[in-house]
């Protein structure tokens, strides 16, 4: 999260958009990181709940990867393949929603 604060404002386009995007992006990342506290008891539910945040928040990417890794070591491979496919789709959706993701 600190890295996002330090790097987010660099660049001409990012400076103009930083004031509106940064608070929501960081709030989503913090919420996803807090949800990781439940991942040992409910790994599949936490991973499925975090995946939609990948379409709107860059800072949610770290917690999503941790949740997917937890699913990978505890569940069957077909479930991980499904969640991984959804993760890739939400990543593509992020670039569609944010025409300039910088």
The 8 nearest C-alpha neighbors of each residue, nearest first, counted from 0:
[[1, 3, 2, 4, 58, 25, 28, 29],
 [0, 2, 4, 3, 5, 6, 25, 7],
 [1, 3, 5, 0, 4, 6, 7, 58],
 [4, 2, 0, 6, 7, 1, 5, 58],
 [5, 3, 1, 2, 7, 6, 0, 8],
 [4, 6, 2, 3, 7, 1, 8, 9],
 [7, 5, 3, 8, 4, 9, 2, 1],
 [6, 8, 3, 4, 9, 5, 13, 17],
 [7, 9, 14, 13, 6, 17, 10, 5],
 [10, 8, 7, 6, 13, 14, 11, 12],
 [9, 11, 13, 12, 14, 8, 101, 7],
 [12, 10, 14, 13, 15, 9, 8, 16],
 [13, 11, 15, 14, 10, 16, 101, 99],
 [12, 14, 16, 10, 15, 17, 8, 11],
 [15, 13, 8, 17, 11, 12, 16, 10],
 [14, 16, 12, 13, 17, 11, 18, 8],
 [15, 17, 13, 14, 18, 19, 20, 12],
 [18, 16, 14, 20, 21, 13, 19, 15],
 [17, 19, 16, 20, 21, 15, 22, 14],
 [20, 18, 17, 16, 21, 22, 23, 15],
 [21, 19, 17, 23, 18, 22, 24, 16],
 [20, 22, 24, 17, 23, 18, 19, 25],
 [23, 21, 25, 24, 20, 26, 19, 18],
 [24, 22, 26, 25, 21, 20, 27, 19],
 [23, 25, 56, 21, 27, 22, 26, 20],
 [24, 26, 28, 22, 27, 23, 21, 29],
 [27, 25, 23, 29, 28, 24, 22, 30],
 [28, 26, 30, 24, 25, 29, 31, 23],
 [27, 29, 59, 58, 25, 31, 26, 30],
 [28, 30, 32, 26, 31, 27, 25, 33],
 [31, 29, 33, 27, 32, 28, 26, 34],
 [32, 30, 34, 28, 33, 29, 62, 59],
 [31, 33, 29, 35, 62, 34, 30, 28],
 [34, 32, 30, 35, 31, 36, 29, 37],
 [35, 33, 31, 36, 32, 37, 30, 45],
 [36, 34, 38, 37, 32, 33, 31, 62],
 [35, 37, 34, 38, 33, 39, 32, 40],
 [38, 36, 35, 39, 34, 40, 41, 45],
 [37, 39, 42, 35, 41, 40, 36, 45],
 [40, 38, 42, 41, 37, 36, 69, 35],
 [39, 41, 38, 37, 42, 36, 43, 45],
 [42, 40, 38, 44, 39, 43, 45, 37],
 [43, 41, 38, 45, 44, 39, 70, 46],
 [42, 44, 46, 45, 41, 70, 47, 38],
 [43, 45, 47, 41, 46, 42, 48, 38],
 [46, 44, 48, 42, 47, 43, 38, 49],
 [45, 47, 66, 49, 43, 48, 44, 67],
 [46, 48, 44, 45, 50, 49, 43, 82],
 [47, 49, 45, 46, 50, 44, 51, 52],
 [50, 48, 46, 47, 52, 51, 63, 45],
 [49, 51, 52, 47, 53, 48, 86, 46],
 [52, 50, 53, 49, 54, 89, 48, 55],
 [53, 51, 54, 50, 55, 49, 56, 59],
 [54, 52, 51, 56, 55, 50, 89, 90],
 [53, 55, 93, 89, 52, 92, 90, 51],
 [56, 54, 52, 53, 93, 57, 24, 51],
 [57, 55, 24, 58, 59, 53, 52, 54],
 [56, 58, 59, 60, 53, 24, 55, 28],
 [57, 59, 28, 60, 56, 25, 24, 0],
 [60, 58, 28, 57, 56, 61, 62, 31],
 [59, 61, 63, 58, 57, 62, 53, 64],
 [60, 62, 64, 63, 59, 65, 58, 32],
 [61, 63, 65, 32, 64, 59, 60, 31],
 [64, 62, 66, 60, 61, 65, 49, 67],
 [63, 65, 67, 61, 66, 62, 68, 60],
 [66, 64, 62, 68, 63, 67, 69, 61],
 [65, 67, 46, 63, 69, 68, 64, 62],
 [68, 66, 70, 64, 69, 65, 46, 71],
 [69, 67, 71, 65, 70, 66, 64, 72],
 [70, 68, 66, 71, 67, 72, 42, 65],
 [69, 71, 67, 73, 68, 74, 72, 42],
 [72, 70, 68, 69, 73, 74, 79, 67],
 [71, 73, 69, 70, 74, 68, 75, 67],
 [74, 72, 70, 71, 69, 75, 42, 68],
 [75, 73, 70, 71, 72, 76, 78, 79],
 [74, 76, 77, 78, 79, 73, 71, 70],
 [75, 77, 79, 78, 80, 74, 71, 81],
 [78, 76, 80, 79, 75, 81, 74, 82],
 [79, 77, 81, 80, 76, 75, 82, 74],
 [78, 80, 76, 82, 81, 77, 83, 71],
 [79, 81, 77, 83, 78, 82, 84, 76],
 [80, 82, 78, 84, 79, 83, 77, 85],
 [83, 81, 85, 79, 84, 80, 86, 78],
 [84, 82, 86, 80, 85, 81, 79, 87],
 [85, 83, 87, 81, 86, 82, 80, 88],
 [84, 86, 88, 82, 83, 87, 89, 81],
 [87, 85, 83, 89, 84, 88, 50, 82],
 [86, 88, 90, 84, 85, 89, 83, 91],
 [89, 87, 85, 91, 90, 86, 92, 84],
 [90, 88, 54, 92, 86, 91, 87, 53],
 [91, 89, 87, 93, 88, 92, 54, 53],
 [92, 90, 88, 93, 89, 94, 87, 95],
 [91, 93, 89, 95, 90, 94, 54, 96],
 [94, 92, 54, 90, 96, 91, 95, 55],
 [93, 95, 97, 91, 92, 96, 98, 100],
 [94, 96, 92, 93, 97, 98, 91, 90],
 [97, 95, 93, 94, 98, 92, 54, 55],
 [98, 96, 94, 99, 100, 95, 93, 55],
 [97, 99, 95, 94, 96, 100, 93, 101],
 [100, 98, 97, 101, 94, 12, 96, 13],
 [101, 99, 97, 98, 94, 93, 13, 96],
 [100, 99, 13, 12, 10, 7, 97, 9]]
